[in-house]
Structure formats: structure tokens, C-alpha cells
Amino acid sequence: EEDMYRAADEIEKEKELLIHERGLSVKPKLSVAPEMDIMDYCKKEWRGNTQKATCMKKGYEEVSQKFTSIRRVRGDNYCALRATLFQAMSQPAGLPSWLQDPELTLLPEKLISKYSWIKQWKLGLKFEGKSEDLVDKIKESLTLLRKKWAGLAELRTAEARQRACDELFTNEEEEYSLYEAVKFLMLHRAIELWDTSSDPGQLLRNHLNQVGHTGGLEQVSYTL
């Protein structure tokens, strides 16, 4: 299928890089960096005196009036989902009501039986080479999301929750499984809303299938 965002050679390079990374034995990557002072970050990133740098510095000064720290998110095809999910899961709040729904894990089978085009779903490159049933994998991902979120919600202090969240986002196998769950929940919401695509199948082909393969998500998409 044609990718709307990248040329063929870029797609191949991305695949080669990810496949190469999977074959290396390295320590877990830090998906979300520790907090740092927002103005220190600004000084590091915008050292010049160009018009754009001056504008960015002014913007950071305004933002620093309400937010004192910032975290760098690892930039790959999951970065939009990573930033959104990390921020949501690290907040001191209870388990969301939609995760408490007893029929949550029944959604994959229910939706696939109704919309056959969902079988076009592509799991991220991290799962390539594994013979996994699509329904079972998405069920497993949804179960993991609920389990991890519930565990974080039970922690009494913000510090404990932050430490647990940091640890979760250094476990690549679990982390990428969570993103498949989020992608599926986005698709479920799109089916309900029929919002940003002419039909949910278009959202799957043009947006969700690119995450973890050849692209990330635009803000208009991941707000779903």
C-alpha cells in the first residue's frame, strides 16, 4: 500500500534500522527522559540569535510561568502515543471508567466480526516474525493496559507512581504492546464518531497502520 508521508527508500531504511535494533543485545532504551528545568532545556536547544530562536526562547519563558520542567520523549514512530500515554498514566488519578468496562477485552472479537477490514491491522515492527493471532494479541494488549494502569492507580504517592511509570517505559515489549491497545481504542472511538476519516477503514490504512512502521501520528489523530 502507498504511504502518504514517506518515500519508498525512507520506508526501507526505517525497516532496516528497526530490524537491526531488534537483533542487538543492548540495555533497555529510555523512552522518556528524566525531568529537567524547562529554561535549561531551552538554553540547550536554542543557542542562536536567529529570529526563530528568539521567538522560541520567548515562548519557553511564557510557558515556564506555569510549567517548570520538561521531559524529552524518544523520537520514533511511537513518539506521539508515547508522550500522550506516559502523561496520562503518570497522573495521580484513578483507573478511567472506560478501562473498568468488563467488556473491554471483548471489543477485538466483536468489532472484527462486524468490520472485516480490521483484519488489515498491522502490528508494529517489534512484533514482526511472531505468529500471533490478531484478536488474541489485541486482547492481550488491552488486558496489559488495564493491569498496568490499575497498578499505577493504586500507588499512594506521586513519587512511587512516577518511578513505576519510568520503569514501565523502559520495558520495550510491554511498552509497544500498550501502543497496540491505544491504537485499537482509537479505532473503536473512530467507529463511534466517524470523525476525521470518511470511514474507519481509511483511518486504519492511512494512520494507525503507519504507527510503528513508517510514521507517527499528527496531533489531530492522536487526540482521538
Residue frames as a rotation matrix with the C-alpha (Angstrom) as fourth column:
GLU 1
0.570 0.821 0.000 0.00
0.821 -0.570 0.000 0.00
0.000 0.000 -1.000 0.00
GLU 2
0.000 -0.562 0.827 1.15
0.481 -0.725 -0.492 3.55
0.877 0.398 0.271 -0.72
ASP 3
-0.088 -0.116 -0.989 2.44
0.967 -0.249 -0.057 5.54
-0.240 -0.961 0.134 2.24
MET 4
0.705 0.504 0.499 1.15
0.631 -0.767 -0.116 9.11
0.324 0.397 -0.859 2.22
TYR 5
0.964 -0.248 -0.099 4.02
-0.126 -0.749 0.650 10.52
-0.235 -0.614 -0.753 4.28
ARG 6
0.151 -0.985 0.080 7.33
-0.453 0.003 0.891 8.88
-0.879 -0.171 -0.446 3.25
ALA 7
0.253 -0.190 -0.949 9.13
-0.951 0.133 -0.280 7.82
0.179 0.973 -0.147 0.08
ALA 8
0.896 0.160 -0.414 9.84
-0.168 0.986 0.017 4.14
0.411 0.054 0.910 -0.55
ASP 9
0.040 -0.968 -0.248 13.56
0.212 0.251 -0.945 4.44
0.977 -0.015 0.215 0.21
GLU 10
-0.422 -0.130 0.897 12.79
-0.737 -0.527 -0.423 6.10
0.528 -0.840 0.127 3.55
ILE 11
0.622 0.729 0.287 10.43
-0.774 0.517 0.365 3.28
0.117 -0.449 0.886 4.47
GLU 12
0.722 -0.400 -0.565 13.06
0.162 0.891 -0.423 0.65
0.673 0.214 0.708 3.67
LYS 13
-0.347 -0.890 0.295 15.71
-0.093 -0.280 -0.956 2.47
0.933 -0.359 0.014 5.71
GLU 14
-0.093 0.420 0.903 13.30
-0.958 -0.285 0.034 2.66
0.272 -0.862 0.429 8.66
LYS 15
0.879 0.461 -0.126 12.56
-0.428 0.876 0.223 -1.06
0.213 -0.142 0.967 8.45
GLU 16
0.360 -0.833 -0.419 16.25
0.259 0.521 -0.813 -1.97
0.896 0.184 0.404 8.19
LEU 17
-0.443 -0.534 0.720 17.07
-0.474 -0.542 -0.694 0.18
0.761 -0.649 -0.013 11.21
LEU 18
0.231 0.631 0.740 14.33
-0.971 0.097 0.221 -1.34
0.068 -0.770 0.635 13.38
ILE 19
0.918 0.074 -0.390 15.19
-0.120 0.988 -0.094 -4.89
0.378 0.133 0.916 12.34
HIS 20
-0.003 -0.997 -0.083 18.86
0.121 0.082 -0.989 -4.20
0.993 -0.013 0.120 13.09
GLU 21
-0.342 -0.082 0.936 17.97
-0.796 -0.505 -0.335 -2.80
0.500 -0.859 0.107 16.53
ARG 22
0.683 0.684 0.257 15.92
-0.722 0.577 0.383 -5.90
0.114 -0.447 0.887 17.37
GLY 23
0.763 -0.410 -0.500 18.93
0.195 0.883 -0.428 -8.10
0.617 0.229 0.753 16.68
LEU 24
-0.232 -0.897 0.375 21.25
-0.181 -0.339 -0.923 -6.22
0.956 -0.282 -0.084 19.01
SER 25
0.323 0.246 -0.914 21.68
0.810 0.428 0.402 -7.14
0.490 -0.870 -0.061 22.66
VAL 26
-0.594 -0.471 0.652 21.62
0.136 -0.858 -0.496 -3.78
0.792 -0.206 0.574 24.39
LYS 27
-0.827 0.303 -0.474 20.33
0.485 -0.044 -0.874 -2.38
-0.285 -0.952 -0.110 27.63
PRO 28
0.112 0.974 0.196 16.72
0.980 -0.075 -0.184 -1.10
-0.164 0.213 -0.963 27.58
LYS 29
-0.606 -0.282 0.744 16.31
0.525 -0.845 0.107 2.30
0.598 0.455 0.659 25.96
LEU 30
-0.650 0.374 -0.662 15.00
0.466 -0.492 -0.736 5.20
-0.601 -0.786 0.145 27.97
SER 31
-0.249 0.643 0.724 11.73
0.937 -0.028 0.347 6.12
0.244 0.765 -0.596 26.27
VAL 32
0.725 0.459 0.513 11.04
0.275 -0.876 0.395 9.18
0.631 -0.145 -0.762 28.41
ALA 33
-0.295 -0.954 0.049 13.99
0.400 -0.170 -0.901 11.10
0.868 -0.246 0.432 29.83
PRO 34
-0.233 0.152 -0.960 14.10
0.965 -0.087 -0.248 12.41
-0.122 -0.984 -0.127 33.43
GLU 35
0.809 0.586 0.046 12.68
0.587 -0.809 -0.034 15.84
0.018 0.055 -0.998 34.15
MET 36
-0.435 -0.898 -0.068 14.88
0.900 -0.435 -0.014 18.86
-0.017 -0.068 0.998 33.55
ASP 37
-0.209 0.318 -0.925 14.36
0.307 -0.877 -0.371 22.56
-0.928 -0.361 0.086 34.10
ILE 38
0.559 0.570 0.602 12.41
0.714 0.039 -0.699 23.93
-0.422 0.821 -0.385 31.17
MET 39
0.923 -0.257 -0.288 14.62
-0.334 -0.906 -0.261 27.01
-0.194 0.337 -0.921 30.76
ASP 40
-0.064 -0.957 0.283 17.79
-0.480 0.278 0.832 24.91
-0.875 -0.082 -0.477 30.92
TYR 41
-0.020 0.159 0.987 16.33
0.657 0.746 -0.107 22.83
-0.754 0.646 -0.120 28.12
CYS 42
0.905 0.420 0.069 15.53
0.345 -0.628 -0.698 25.98
-0.250 0.655 -0.713 26.17
LYS 43
0.554 -0.767 -0.324 19.08
-0.658 -0.641 0.394 27.30
-0.510 -0.005 -0.860 26.51
LYS 44
-0.286 -0.670 0.685 20.48
-0.103 0.732 0.674 23.96
-0.953 0.122 -0.278 25.35
GLU 45
0.013 0.406 0.914 18.20
0.803 0.540 -0.252 23.66
-0.596 0.737 -0.319 22.32
TRP 46
0.717 0.335 0.611 18.04
0.644 -0.653 -0.398 27.30
0.265 0.679 -0.684 21.20
ARG 47
0.151 -0.796 -0.586 21.50
0.795 -0.254 0.551 28.83
-0.587 -0.549 0.595 21.49
GLY 48
-0.532 -0.426 0.732 21.46
0.829 -0.439 0.347 31.09
0.174 0.791 0.587 18.44
ASN 49
-0.559 0.307 -0.770 20.13
0.178 -0.863 -0.473 34.59
-0.810 -0.402 0.428 17.94
THR 50
-0.916 0.291 0.276 18.06
0.281 -0.024 0.959 33.96
0.286 0.956 -0.060 14.85
GLN 51
-0.535 0.793 0.292 14.51
-0.746 -0.605 0.278 35.25
0.397 -0.069 0.915 14.63
LYS 52
0.290 0.656 -0.697 13.14
-0.223 0.755 0.617 31.75
0.930 -0.023 0.366 15.20
ALA 53
-0.341 -0.506 -0.792 15.44
0.651 0.480 -0.587 31.12
0.678 -0.716 0.166 18.19
THR 54
-0.967 -0.006 0.254 14.41
-0.143 -0.813 -0.564 34.42
0.210 -0.582 0.785 19.76
CYS 55
-0.144 0.990 -0.010 10.75
-0.789 -0.109 0.605 33.58
0.597 0.095 0.797 19.24
MET 56
0.244 0.190 -0.951 11.19
0.180 0.955 0.237 30.11
0.953 -0.229 0.198 20.76
LYS 57
-0.725 -0.576 -0.378 13.04
0.499 -0.060 -0.865 31.49
0.475 -0.815 0.331 23.79
LYS 58
-0.761 0.518 0.390 10.22
-0.606 -0.783 -0.144 33.95
0.231 -0.346 0.910 24.39
GLY 59
0.178 0.867 -0.465 7.71
-0.559 0.478 0.677 31.11
0.810 0.139 0.570 24.11
TYR 60
-0.063 -0.292 -0.954 9.60
0.536 0.797 -0.279 28.97
0.842 -0.529 0.107 26.64
GLU 61
-0.952 -0.282 0.122 9.74
0.076 -0.600 -0.796 31.93
0.298 -0.749 0.592 29.03
GLU 62
-0.322 0.918 0.233 5.96
-0.859 -0.387 0.335 32.25
0.397 -0.093 0.913 28.85
VAL 63
0.356 0.449 -0.819 5.43
-0.182 0.893 0.411 28.51
0.916 0.003 0.400 29.32
SER 64
-0.467 -0.675 -0.571 7.84
0.436 0.386 -0.813 28.43
0.769 -0.629 0.114 32.28
GLN 65
-0.628 0.318 0.710 5.45
-0.651 -0.716 -0.255 30.64
0.427 -0.622 0.656 34.23
LYS 66
0.403 0.857 0.320 3.19
-0.914 0.357 0.196 27.61
0.053 -0.372 0.927 34.66
PHE 67
0.986 -0.124 -0.109 5.42
0.117 0.991 -0.064 24.61
0.116 0.050 0.992 33.86
THR 68
0.613 -0.784 0.103 8.87
-0.696 -0.473 0.541 24.43
-0.375 -0.403 -0.835 35.42
SER 69
-0.352 -0.769 0.534 10.14
-0.389 0.639 0.664 21.15
-0.851 0.026 -0.524 33.99
ILE 70
0.456 0.406 -0.792 10.12
-0.888 0.141 -0.438 19.18
-0.066 0.903 0.424 30.77
ARG 71
0.106 -0.405 0.908 10.86
-0.129 0.900 0.417 15.61
-0.986 -0.161 0.043 29.64
ARG 72
-0.351 -0.274 -0.895 12.37
-0.918 -0.088 0.387 14.57
-0.185 0.958 -0.221 26.34
VAL 73
0.517 0.601 0.609 10.44
-0.366 0.799 -0.477 11.78
-0.773 0.024 0.633 24.62
ARG 74
-0.493 -0.738 0.460 12.32
0.093 0.481 0.872 9.31
-0.865 0.472 -0.168 22.42
GLY 75
0.027 0.483 -0.875 11.63
-0.763 -0.556 -0.330 10.24
-0.646 0.676 0.353 18.83
ASP 76
-0.950 -0.175 0.260 10.48
0.044 0.747 0.664 7.25
-0.310 0.642 -0.701 16.80
ASN 77
-0.715 0.699 -0.022 7.21
-0.104 -0.075 0.992 6.33
0.692 0.711 0.126 15.11
TYR 78
0.002 0.712 -0.702 5.56
0.823 0.397 0.405 5.92
0.567 -0.579 -0.585 18.51
CYS 79
-0.840 -0.535 -0.088 6.57
0.464 -0.625 -0.627 9.31
0.281 -0.568 0.774 19.95
ALA 80
-0.520 0.713 0.470 3.08
-0.538 -0.701 0.468 10.86
0.663 -0.010 0.748 19.82
LEU 81
0.494 0.698 -0.518 1.48
-0.048 0.617 0.785 7.85
0.868 -0.363 0.339 21.53
ARG 82
-0.140 -0.655 -0.742 4.40
0.793 0.374 -0.480 7.61
0.592 -0.656 0.468 23.97
ALA 83
-0.907 -0.244 0.343 4.10
0.051 -0.873 -0.485 11.23
0.418 -0.423 0.804 25.11
THR 84
-0.179 0.940 0.290 0.32
-0.682 -0.331 0.652 11.07
0.709 -0.081 0.700 25.46
LEU 85
0.525 0.406 -0.748 0.19
0.118 0.836 0.537 7.71
0.843 -0.370 0.391 27.25
PHE 86
-0.394 -0.746 -0.536 3.08
0.720 0.112 -0.685 8.49
0.571 -0.656 0.493 29.60
GLN 87
-0.845 0.096 0.527 1.50
-0.277 -0.921 -0.276 11.78
0.458 -0.379 0.804 30.60
ALA 88
0.145 0.989 0.036 -1.89
-0.643 0.066 0.763 10.16
0.752 -0.134 0.646 31.20
MET 89
0.508 0.067 -0.859 -0.57
0.322 0.910 0.262 7.18
0.799 -0.410 0.441 33.16
SER 90
-0.506 -0.806 -0.307 1.78
0.628 -0.101 -0.772 9.22
0.591 -0.583 0.557 35.34
GLN 91
-0.402 0.432 0.807 -1.02
-0.471 -0.854 0.222 11.45
0.785 -0.291 0.547 36.65
PRO 92
-0.998 0.027 0.058 -2.32
-0.041 0.427 -0.903 10.82
-0.049 -0.904 -0.425 40.21
ALA 93
-0.240 0.964 -0.113 -5.79
-0.971 -0.235 0.050 9.68
0.022 0.122 0.992 39.19
GLY 94
-0.051 0.327 0.944 -7.90
-0.420 0.850 -0.317 6.56
-0.906 -0.412 0.094 39.49
LEU 95
-0.769 -0.164 0.618 -8.47
0.380 0.660 0.648 3.92
-0.514 0.733 -0.445 36.82
PRO 96
-0.770 0.492 -0.407 -10.51
-0.633 -0.675 0.380 5.52
-0.087 0.550 0.830 33.99
SER 97
-0.006 0.884 0.467 -14.08
-0.589 0.374 -0.716 4.27
-0.808 -0.280 0.519 33.72
TRP 98
0.607 0.258 -0.751 -13.56
-0.792 0.275 -0.545 3.05
0.066 0.926 0.372 30.14
LEU 99
-0.415 -0.794 -0.444 -10.80
-0.645 0.601 -0.472 0.73
0.641 0.091 -0.762 31.37
GLN 100
-0.733 0.214 0.645 -13.12
-0.524 0.428 -0.737 -0.66
-0.433 -0.878 -0.202 34.04
ASP 101
0.210 0.852 -0.480 -15.63
-0.975 0.145 -0.168 -1.82
-0.073 0.503 0.861 31.42
PRO 102
0.026 -0.186 0.982 -15.89
-0.368 0.912 0.183 -5.63
-0.930 -0.366 -0.045 31.82
GLU 103
0.761 0.332 0.557 -16.45
0.357 0.502 -0.788 -5.94
-0.541 0.798 0.264 28.06
LEU 104
0.483 -0.636 -0.602 -13.21
-0.665 -0.714 0.221 -4.15
-0.570 0.293 -0.768 27.18
THR 105
-0.543 -0.812 0.214 -11.38
-0.505 0.519 0.690 -7.30
-0.671 0.267 -0.692 26.13
LEU 106
-0.047 0.611 0.790 -14.37
0.545 0.679 -0.493 -8.47
-0.837 0.407 -0.365 24.09
LEU 107
0.436 0.256 -0.862 -14.03
-0.347 -0.837 -0.424 -5.49
-0.830 0.484 -0.276 21.75
PRO 108
-0.554 -0.718 -0.423 -11.49
-0.652 0.058 0.756 -7.02
-0.518 0.694 -0.500 19.32
GLU 109
-0.866 0.256 0.430 -13.60
0.382 0.893 0.239 -10.08
-0.322 0.371 -0.871 18.51
LYS 110
0.076 0.974 -0.215 -16.81
0.576 -0.219 -0.787 -8.04
-0.814 -0.064 -0.578 18.49
LEU 111
0.300 0.016 -0.954 -15.52
-0.463 -0.872 -0.160 -5.38
-0.834 0.489 -0.254 16.10
ILE 112
-0.729 -0.641 -0.240 -13.66
-0.533 0.312 0.787 -7.77
-0.429 0.702 -0.569 13.78
SER 113
-0.631 0.571 0.525 -16.80
0.594 0.791 -0.147 -9.88
-0.499 0.219 -0.839 13.37
LYS 114
0.441 0.846 -0.299 -18.68
0.486 -0.505 -0.713 -6.74
-0.755 0.169 -0.634 12.31
TYR 115
0.779 -0.271 -0.565 -15.97
-0.553 -0.723 -0.415 -4.97
-0.296 0.636 -0.713 10.29
SER 116
0.849 -0.414 0.327 -13.90
0.464 0.881 -0.089 -7.45
-0.252 0.227 0.941 8.28
TRP 117
0.649 -0.626 0.432 -11.46
0.111 -0.483 -0.868 -4.72
0.753 0.612 -0.244 7.13
ILE 118
0.709 -0.412 0.573 -9.98
-0.703 -0.342 0.624 -4.67
-0.061 -0.845 -0.532 10.66
LYS 119
0.803 -0.424 0.418 -8.14
0.343 0.903 0.258 -7.84
-0.487 -0.063 0.871 9.61
GLN 120
0.643 -0.590 0.488 -5.88
0.367 -0.322 -0.873 -5.47
0.672 0.740 0.010 7.64
TRP 121
0.937 -0.243 0.251 -4.43
-0.345 -0.536 0.770 -4.42
-0.052 -0.809 -0.586 11.01
LYS 122
0.376 -0.891 -0.255 -0.63
0.190 0.343 -0.920 -4.41
0.907 0.297 0.298 11.06
LEU 123
0.872 -0.210 -0.443 1.10
0.455 0.009 0.891 -4.96
-0.183 -0.978 0.103 14.37
GLY 124
0.757 -0.617 -0.212 4.20
-0.604 -0.786 0.130 -2.81
-0.247 0.030 -0.969 14.89
LEU 125
0.402 -0.692 -0.599 7.57
-0.536 0.352 -0.767 -3.92
0.742 0.630 -0.229 13.52
LYS 126
-0.395 -0.564 0.725 8.55
-0.915 0.172 -0.365 -5.01
0.081 -0.808 -0.584 17.02
PHE 127
0.074 0.534 0.842 6.09
-0.546 0.728 -0.414 -7.89
-0.834 -0.429 0.346 16.64
GLU 128
0.521 0.086 -0.849 7.07
-0.839 0.237 -0.491 -8.95
0.159 0.968 0.196 13.11
GLY 129
-0.404 -0.691 -0.600 8.18
-0.586 0.699 -0.410 -12.53
0.703 0.186 -0.687 12.79
LYS 130
-0.900 0.184 0.395 5.92
-0.271 0.474 -0.838 -13.65
-0.341 -0.861 -0.377 15.62
SER 131
-0.689 0.691 -0.217 2.97
0.112 0.398 0.910 -15.84
0.716 0.603 -0.352 14.66
GLU 132
-0.894 0.394 -0.214 0.30
0.163 -0.158 -0.974 -14.20
-0.418 -0.905 0.077 16.77
ASP 133
-0.233 0.909 0.346 -3.45
0.948 0.133 0.289 -14.26
0.216 0.396 -0.893 16.28
LEU 134
-0.605 -0.039 0.795 -4.65
0.170 -0.982 0.080 -10.68
0.778 0.184 0.601 15.81
VAL 135
0.440 0.860 0.259 -7.63
-0.165 -0.205 0.965 -10.96
0.882 -0.468 0.052 18.18
ASP 136
0.667 -0.229 -0.710 -5.54
0.699 0.522 0.489 -12.64
0.258 -0.822 0.508 20.87
LYS 137
-0.412 -0.910 0.052 -2.75
0.851 -0.404 -0.336 -10.07
0.326 -0.094 0.941 20.57
ILE 138
-0.435 0.300 0.849 -5.08
-0.119 -0.954 0.276 -7.09
0.892 0.019 0.451 20.87
LYS 139
0.716 0.673 -0.188 -6.92
0.041 0.228 0.973 -8.72
0.697 -0.704 0.136 23.78
GLU 140
0.317 -0.711 -0.627 -3.56
0.931 0.361 0.062 -9.28
0.182 -0.603 0.776 25.46
SER 141
-0.636 -0.582 0.507 -2.60
0.532 -0.806 -0.258 -5.65
0.559 0.106 0.823 24.86
LEU 142
0.029 0.751 0.660 -5.87
-0.286 -0.626 0.725 -4.32
0.958 -0.210 0.197 26.27
THR 143
0.799 0.222 -0.558 -5.52
0.386 0.523 0.760 -6.56
0.461 -0.823 0.332 29.32
LEU 144
-0.121 -0.943 -0.310 -1.97
0.967 -0.042 -0.251 -5.33
0.224 -0.331 0.917 29.87
LEU 145
-0.535 -0.027 0.845 -3.04
0.123 -0.991 0.046 -1.69
0.836 0.128 0.533 29.58
ARG 146
0.508 0.811 0.289 -5.77
-0.258 -0.177 0.950 -2.18
0.822 -0.557 0.120 32.19
LYS 147
0.680 -0.297 -0.671 -3.46
0.673 0.616 0.409 -4.13
0.292 -0.729 0.619 34.51
LYS 148
-0.384 -0.923 0.029 -0.61
0.856 -0.367 -0.364 -1.61
0.347 -0.115 0.931 34.35
TRP 149
-0.388 0.312 0.867 -2.89
-0.114 -0.950 0.291 1.42
0.915 0.014 0.404 34.70
ALA 150
0.714 0.693 -0.104 -4.69
-0.035 0.184 0.982 -0.17
0.700 -0.697 0.155 37.66
GLY 151
0.352 -0.678 -0.645 -1.37
0.907 0.418 0.055 -0.90
0.232 -0.605 0.762 39.33
LEU 152
-0.658 -0.595 0.462 -0.26
0.511 -0.803 -0.307 2.70
0.553 0.034 0.832 38.93
ALA 153
-0.011 0.767 0.642 -3.61
-0.229 -0.627 0.745 3.99
0.973 -0.138 0.182 40.24
GLU 154
0.752 0.322 -0.575 -3.13
0.390 0.486 0.782 2.03
0.531 -0.812 0.241 43.48
LEU 155
-0.264 -0.933 -0.243 0.17
0.845 -0.102 -0.525 3.71
0.466 -0.344 0.815 44.33
ARG 156
0.461 0.575 -0.676 -0.28
0.874 -0.427 0.233 6.26
-0.154 -0.698 -0.699 47.10
THR 157
0.224 -0.451 -0.864 2.41
0.165 -0.856 0.490 8.80
-0.961 -0.252 -0.117 46.30
ALA 158
0.909 0.081 -0.408 3.25
-0.343 -0.408 -0.846 10.72
-0.235 0.909 -0.344 43.14
GLU 159
0.006 -0.996 -0.087 6.89
-0.970 -0.027 0.242 9.70
-0.244 0.083 -0.966 43.54
ALA 160
-0.393 -0.106 0.913 6.05
-0.168 0.985 0.042 5.98
-0.904 -0.137 -0.405 43.62
ARG 161
0.632 0.704 0.325 3.79
0.251 0.211 -0.945 6.32
-0.733 0.678 -0.044 40.60
GLN 162
0.713 -0.426 -0.557 6.47
-0.684 -0.597 -0.420 8.21
-0.153 0.680 -0.717 38.70
ARG 163
-0.343 -0.889 0.304 9.10
-0.796 0.447 0.409 5.55
-0.499 -0.101 -0.860 39.44
ALA 164
-0.161 0.374 0.913 6.76
0.183 0.921 -0.345 2.76
-0.970 0.112 -0.217 38.35
CYS 165
0.856 0.503 -0.118 5.85
0.029 -0.275 -0.961 4.65
-0.515 0.820 -0.250 35.19
ASP 166
0.306 -0.844 -0.440 9.52
-0.926 -0.371 0.066 5.26
-0.219 0.387 -0.896 34.38
GLU 167
-0.514 -0.509 0.690 10.19
-0.430 0.849 0.306 1.54
-0.742 -0.139 -0.656 34.78
LEU 168
0.304 0.736 0.605 7.26
0.289 0.534 -0.795 0.58
-0.908 0.416 -0.051 32.56
PHE 169
0.959 0.126 -0.253 8.50
-0.167 -0.469 -0.867 2.82
-0.228 0.874 -0.429 29.76
THR 170
-0.068 -0.976 -0.208 11.90
-0.967 0.013 0.256 1.12
-0.247 0.219 -0.944 29.69
ASN 171
-0.416 0.048 0.908 10.36
0.012 0.999 -0.047 -2.31
-0.910 -0.009 -0.416 29.07
GLU 172
-0.746 0.038 -0.665 10.05
-0.621 -0.400 0.673 -2.27
-0.241 0.916 0.322 25.28
GLU 173
-0.896 0.408 -0.172 7.99
0.270 0.812 0.517 -5.44
0.351 0.417 -0.838 24.93
GLU 174
-0.268 0.829 -0.491 5.30
0.893 0.021 -0.450 -4.19
-0.363 -0.559 -0.746 27.31
GLU 175
-0.430 0.054 -0.901 5.54
-0.021 -0.999 -0.050 -0.59
-0.902 -0.003 0.431 26.14
TYR 176
-0.871 0.055 -0.489 4.93
-0.490 -0.168 0.855 -1.41
-0.034 0.984 0.173 22.47
SER 177
-0.711 0.679 -0.182 2.11
0.643 0.733 0.223 -3.75
0.285 0.042 -0.958 23.41
LEU 178
-0.283 0.588 -0.758 0.42
0.577 -0.527 -0.624 -0.83
-0.766 -0.614 -0.191 25.20
TYR 179
-0.647 -0.009 -0.762 0.58
-0.444 -0.808 0.387 1.19
-0.619 0.589 0.519 21.98
GLU 180
-0.909 0.384 -0.164 -1.29
0.080 0.546 0.834 -1.52
0.410 0.745 -0.526 20.08
ALA 181
-0.370 0.795 -0.481 -4.02
0.915 0.223 -0.335 -1.28
-0.159 -0.565 -0.810 22.73
VAL 182
-0.311 0.211 -0.927 -4.17
0.130 -0.956 -0.262 2.50
-0.941 -0.202 0.270 22.37
LYS 183
-0.905 -0.038 -0.423 -4.32
-0.405 -0.225 0.887 2.26
-0.128 0.974 0.188 18.58
PHE 184
-0.732 0.666 -0.141 -7.23
0.536 0.691 0.484 -0.17
0.420 0.279 -0.863 18.85
LEU 185
-0.199 0.663 -0.722 -9.08
0.815 -0.298 -0.498 2.07
-0.545 -0.687 -0.481 21.30
MET 186
-0.603 -0.063 -0.795 -8.60
-0.274 -0.920 0.281 4.95
-0.749 0.388 0.538 18.86
LEU 187
-0.943 0.259 -0.208 -10.10
-0.117 0.325 0.938 2.83
0.310 0.910 -0.276 16.11
HIS 188
-0.469 0.800 -0.374 -13.04
0.880 0.457 -0.125 1.95
0.071 -0.388 -0.919 18.36
ARG 189
-0.229 0.355 -0.907 -13.62
0.373 -0.828 -0.418 5.64
-0.899 -0.434 0.057 19.05
ALA 190
-0.821 -0.120 -0.558 -13.38
-0.423 -0.528 0.736 6.46
-0.383 0.841 0.383 15.35
ILE 191
-0.814 0.577 -0.061 -16.01
0.414 0.651 0.637 3.85
0.407 0.493 -0.769 14.56
GLU 192
-0.170 0.762 -0.625 -18.26
0.922 -0.101 -0.375 5.52
-0.349 -0.640 -0.685 17.13
LEU 193
-0.027 0.099 -0.995 -17.62
0.187 -0.977 -0.102 9.06
-0.982 -0.189 0.008 15.95
TRP 194
0.306 0.027 0.952 -16.92
0.940 0.152 -0.306 8.73
-0.152 0.988 0.021 12.23
ASP 195
0.666 0.000 -0.746 -14.92
0.271 -0.932 0.242 11.89
-0.695 -0.363 -0.621 12.67
THR 196
0.168 -0.719 -0.675 -11.56
-0.480 -0.657 0.581 12.52
-0.861 0.227 -0.455 10.98
SER 197
-0.909 -0.413 0.062 -11.83
-0.153 0.468 0.870 9.98
-0.388 0.782 -0.488 8.14
SER 198
-0.400 0.799 -0.450 -14.54
-0.861 -0.159 0.483 9.30
0.314 0.580 0.751 5.61
ASP 199
0.742 0.569 -0.353 -14.76
-0.345 0.777 0.527 5.83
0.574 -0.270 0.773 7.13
PRO 200
0.720 -0.456 0.523 -12.89
-0.522 0.141 0.841 3.99
-0.458 -0.878 -0.136 9.94
GLY 201
0.718 -0.462 0.521 -11.13
0.597 0.793 -0.119 1.75
-0.358 0.396 0.845 7.42
GLN 202
0.611 -0.485 0.626 -9.44
0.293 -0.596 -0.748 4.83
0.735 0.640 -0.222 5.97
LEU 203
0.667 -0.367 0.648 -8.21
-0.724 -0.522 0.450 5.82
0.173 -0.770 -0.614 9.44
LEU 204
0.731 -0.385 0.564 -6.73
-0.009 0.821 0.572 2.33
-0.682 -0.423 0.596 9.86
ARG 205
0.614 -0.481 0.627 -4.97
0.789 0.406 -0.461 2.30
-0.033 0.777 0.629 6.46
ASN 206
0.490 -0.371 0.789 -3.81
0.317 -0.767 -0.557 5.90
0.812 0.523 -0.258 6.38
HIS 207
0.324 -0.308 0.894 -2.90
-0.708 -0.706 0.014 6.49
0.627 -0.638 -0.447 10.01
LEU 208
0.667 0.001 0.745 -2.94
-0.680 0.409 0.609 3.65
-0.304 -0.912 0.274 12.54
ASN 209
0.920 -0.316 0.231 -1.08
0.368 0.900 -0.234 1.15
-0.134 0.301 0.944 10.35
GLN 210
0.508 -0.773 0.380 1.78
0.038 -0.420 -0.907 3.63
0.861 0.475 -0.184 9.94
VAL 211
0.521 -0.293 0.801 2.49
-0.834 -0.374 0.406 3.79
0.181 -0.880 -0.440 13.68
GLY 212
0.411 -0.476 0.777 5.45
-0.356 0.701 0.618 1.54
-0.839 -0.531 0.119 14.43
HIS 213
0.462 -0.235 0.855 6.26
0.756 0.608 -0.242 1.12
-0.463 0.758 0.459 10.73
THR 214
-0.213 -0.538 0.816 6.79
0.932 -0.362 0.005 4.22
0.292 0.762 0.578 8.62
GLY 215
-0.423 0.075 0.903 5.41
0.027 -0.995 0.095 7.14
0.906 0.065 0.419 10.56
GLY 216
-0.931 0.148 -0.334 3.90
0.334 -0.025 -0.942 8.60
-0.148 -0.989 -0.026 13.67
LEU 217
0.014 0.995 0.096 0.65
0.999 -0.019 0.049 10.44
0.050 0.096 -0.994 14.27
GLU 218
-0.566 -0.042 0.823 -0.40
0.159 -0.985 0.060 14.01
0.809 0.165 0.564 13.71
GLN 219
-0.984 0.158 0.087 -1.92
-0.130 -0.283 -0.950 15.77
-0.126 -0.946 0.299 16.71
VAL 220
-0.282 0.943 -0.177 -5.36
-0.957 -0.263 0.123 15.77
0.070 0.205 0.976 15.08
SER 221
0.053 0.269 -0.962 -5.20
-0.350 0.907 0.235 11.96
0.935 0.325 0.142 15.02
TYR 222
-0.575 -0.353 -0.738 -3.86
0.405 0.661 -0.632 11.10
0.711 -0.663 -0.237 18.45
THR 223
-0.794 0.405 0.452 -6.38
-0.605 -0.601 -0.523 13.35
0.060 -0.689 0.722 20.21
LEU 224
0.122 0.821 -0.558 -8.81
-0.579 0.515 0.632 10.52
0.806 0.246 0.538 19.42
